[in-house]
Amino acid sequence: MTLPLDHIVIAVQELERTIADYTALGFNVLRGGEHPGRSTHNALVVFADGAYFELIAWRAPAPEERWWQQLQRHGEGIVDFALLPTETGAVVAAAQARGLDYEAPYEGGRLRPDGAQLRWRNARARSQDLPFLCGDLTPRALRVPEGDARVHPNGATGVARLHVAVHDLRASLARWRALLGEGADIGEARLSDDGSAYRASLRLGATALVLAAPAQGVATGALGHRLATRGEGPYAIELEVRQPASALALDETATHGARIVLAQVSPARETAAA
């Protein structure tokens, strides 16, 4: 089953400041609009590979929302990611038939600044190492702009790798196989060069997803910080740039807590973890 990366969610305190900071980092930032029935509004950073960042903020407290809870408890940063199904209900039904616990699909939407109404159908996993699904009911091009909107002064063209922290790599790989089904491109677990973590890669369209779990039960660095604070979930992003360049980690103050690295990646987007 082909389920490409749709977007990565970055929760922030104040949207206007975040837009200014990401623009200063060389990203082309688009105002997304508001979500009817919620206090959220967002901005988008859309890449040539079709994936995007959702920069999301709240105009009023939303204690019933998990992303808002994480923002209040742990500060700004990456809180979630979504895959793009052709039809959300069909993917959920197939995953459930393979024993995976996904919640029933539900509808969402957004009102763009120009008045366009967007609609989609989401479904959420019970486990935080898995993504939610975001399948469009209105044309995706309305939700995810194309053309010059995807061109960035800093040269970023797409999400080459997304790193996800997990407690138990074997259990997480089993859940991912249940989600993606037969034929999924999932690599074997390997110990990192420094012996601190086990990692395994799988393909999500043009993006390599890298699952990482501590080798001895206790992790350090960005992996350890994610597991100790927010628990399982996405914790680092590698963006592909076309021009020759050394890996450049962006200032996490300017990215509002998101660990983002600009790096030149081979055309095949090799799946080895950084």
C-alpha positions in Angstrom: 0.0 0.0 0.0 1.3 3.5 -0.9 0.8 6.0 1.9 3.0 9.0 1.3 3.9 11.6 3.9 1.2 14.3 3.9 2.4 16.8 6.5 4.2 17.3 9.8 2.5 19.3 12.6 4.5 21.9 14.6 2.7 23.4 17.5 3.6 27.0 18.4 2.5 29.7 20.8 2.0 32.6 18.4 1.5 32.2 14.7 2.5 35.7 13.5 5.9 35.4 15.2 6.4 31.9 13.8 5.6 33.0 10.3 8.2 35.8 10.5 10.8 33.4 11.9 10.3 30.7 9.3 10.4 33.4 6.6 13.7 34.7 7.9 15.0 31.1 7.7 14.4 31.1 4.0 11.0 29.3 3.8 8.1 30.5 1.8 5.3 30.5 4.4 1.6 30.6 3.4 -1.3 31.5 5.6 -3.6 28.5 5.9 -6.7 29.9 7.6 -8.9 28.7 10.5 -10.5 25.4 11.5 -14.2 25.8 12.0 -15.4 24.7 15.5 -11.9 25.0 16.9 -9.7 27.9 18.2 -6.8 26.9 15.9 -5.3 28.7 12.9 -2.3 27.8 10.9 0.3 28.5 8.3 1.9 26.1 5.8 5.4 25.5 4.4 4.8 23.3 1.3 7.6 21.5 -0.5 8.1 20.3 -4.1 7.7 16.7 -3.1 4.1 17.5 -1.9 4.7 17.2 1.9 4.4 20.2 4.1 4.8 21.7 7.6 1.7 22.7 9.4 2.5 25.5 11.8 -0.5 25.6 14.2 -1.4 27.9 17.0 -4.4 28.4 19.3 -6.4 31.6 19.8 -8.0 30.3 23.0 -7.2 27.4 25.4 -8.2 23.9 24.1 -7.6 21.5 27.0 -9.4 18.7 25.2 -6.9 18.7 22.4 -3.8 16.5 22.6 -1.6 18.9 20.6 -2.6 21.8 22.8 -1.8 19.7 25.9 1.7 18.9 24.6 2.3 22.6 23.8 1.4 23.6 27.3 3.4 20.8 29.0 6.5 20.7 26.9 6.6 23.8 24.8 6.7 24.4 21.1 7.9 21.7 18.7 6.9 18.7 16.5 3.8 17.1 17.8 2.5 14.8 15.1 2.5 13.8 11.4 0.0 12.6 8.8 0.0 10.2 5.9 -2.1 10.7 2.7 -4.6 7.9 1.9 -6.6 7.7 -1.3 -9.7 6.9 0.9 -9.4 7.1 4.7 -12.1 4.6 5.5 -10.6 1.9 3.3 -7.1 2.3 4.8 -8.6 2.1 8.4 -10.7 -1.0 7.5 -7.7 -2.8 6.0 -5.5 -1.9 9.0 -8.2 -3.1 11.4 -8.5 -6.4 9.5 -4.7 -6.8 10.1 -5.3 -6.3 13.9 -4.3 -2.6 14.1 -6.3 -0.4 16.5 -7.3 2.8 14.6 -10.1 5.0 15.6 -13.1 5.4 13.3 -12.7 8.1 10.6 -14.1 11.6 11.3 -14.4 14.7 9.2 -12.4 18.0 9.5 -12.0 21.1 7.6 -10.4 24.5 7.2 -11.6 27.9 6.0 -8.8 29.6 3.9 -8.2 33.3 4.1 -9.7 33.7 0.6 -13.0 32.0 1.8 -12.4 28.6 0.2 -13.8 25.8 2.4 -11.7 22.6 2.6 -12.8 19.3 3.9 -11.0 16.1 4.7 -11.5 12.8 6.5 -9.1 11.9 9.3 -8.4 8.8 11.4 -6.1 8.5 14.4 -4.1 5.6 15.7 -4.2 4.6 19.3 -0.3 4.5 19.4 1.7 7.7 19.1 4.4 6.1 17.0 1.9 5.9 14.2 0.6 8.8 12.2 -2.9 10.0 11.7 -4.5 9.8 8.2 -5.6 12.9 6.3 -7.6 12.1 3.2 -9.1 14.9 1.1 -12.8 15.3 0.3 -12.2 18.5 -1.5 -9.3 18.6 -4.1 -5.9 18.4 -2.4 -4.6 21.3 -4.5 -6.9 23.6 -2.5 -5.4 22.4 0.8 -1.8 22.1 -0.4 -0.9 24.8 -2.9 1.2 24.0 -5.9 3.6 25.9 -8.2 5.7 28.8 -6.9 4.2 28.3 -3.4 6.6 25.3 -3.1 9.8 27.2 -4.0 11.9 28.3 -1.0 14.8 30.8 -1.0 16.8 28.4 1.2 16.7 25.7 -1.5 14.6 23.1 0.5 12.7 20.8 -1.8 11.2 18.1 0.4 11.3 16.0 3.5 14.1 13.5 2.9 13.8 11.8 6.3 11.5 12.0 9.3 12.8 10.5 12.6 10.4 8.9 15.0 11.2 7.9 18.6 9.8 4.6 19.8 10.2 2.6 23.0 10.1 -0.9 21.5 11.3 -1.0 17.9 10.1 -4.6 17.2 6.6 -3.7 18.4 6.5 -0.5 16.4 7.6 -2.3 13.2 4.8 -4.8 13.7 2.3 -1.9 13.9 3.7 -0.3 10.8 3.5 -3.5 8.9 -0.1 -3.8 9.9 -0.8 -0.3 8.7 1.1 -0.5 5.4 0.3 -4.1 4.5 2.1 -6.6 2.3 4.7 -5.1 0.0 5.7 -2.3 2.3 9.3 -1.3 1.9 10.5 -1.8 5.5 14.1 -2.3 6.4 15.7 -4.4 9.1 16.6 -3.0 12.5 20.3 -2.0 12.8 22.4 -0.8 15.7 23.7 2.7 15.3 27.5 3.2 15.0 27.8 4.5 18.6 25.7 1.6 19.9 23.1 3.9 21.5 20.0 3.1 19.5 18.4 0.6 17.1 17.0 2.1 13.9 14.9 0.8 11.0 13.8 2.7 7.9 10.7 2.4 5.8 9.5 4.3 2.7 6.6 6.8 2.7 6.6 7.8 -0.9 9.6 10.1 -1.4 10.3 10.2 2.3 12.3 7.8 4.5 10.8 7.3 7.9 13.4 6.3 10.5 12.2 4.6 13.6 14.7 4.8 16.5 14.6 3.1 19.9 17.2 3.2 22.7 19.5 0.2 22.7 19.9 -0.1 26.5 16.5 1.2 27.5 17.8 4.7 28.2 18.4 7.1 25.3 20.3 10.4 25.2 20.3 13.4 22.8 17.3 14.3 20.8 15.9 10.7 20.9 16.1 10.6 24.7 14.6 14.0 25.1 11.6 13.2 23.0 10.9 9.9 24.8 11.4 11.5 28.3 9.1 14.4 27.6 6.5 13.9 24.9 6.9 10.1 24.6 6.8 8.3 21.3 6.5 10.3 18.1 8.4 12.4 15.5 11.4 14.3 16.8 13.6 15.4 13.9 13.3 16.3 10.2 15.9 16.3 7.4 15.0 18.5 4.5 16.6 17.9 1.1 18.4 20.7 -0.6 19.6 20.5 -4.2 22.7 22.6 -4.0 25.9 21.2 -2.6 26.0 22.0 1.1 27.1 20.7 4.4 24.4 19.6 6.8 23.0 22.7 8.5 20.9 22.4 11.7 18.6 25.3 11.9 18.3 27.3 15.1 15.6 25.7 17.3 14.6 29.0 18.7 13.8 30.2 15.2 12.1 26.9 14.3 10.1 27.1 17.5 11.4 23.9 19.0 11.4 21.8 15.8 14.7 20.0 15.1 15.2 20.6 11.4 18.4 19.9 9.3 19.0 21.0 5.8 21.2 18.5 4.0 22.0 17.5 0.5 20.6 14.0 -0.1 21.2 11.6 -3.0 18.5 11.3 -5.6 17.6 7.9 -4.1 17.2 9.6 -0.7 19.2 6.9 1.1 17.4 5.8 4.2 20.4 5.6 6.6 19.7 7.5 9.8 21.6 10.6 10.6 
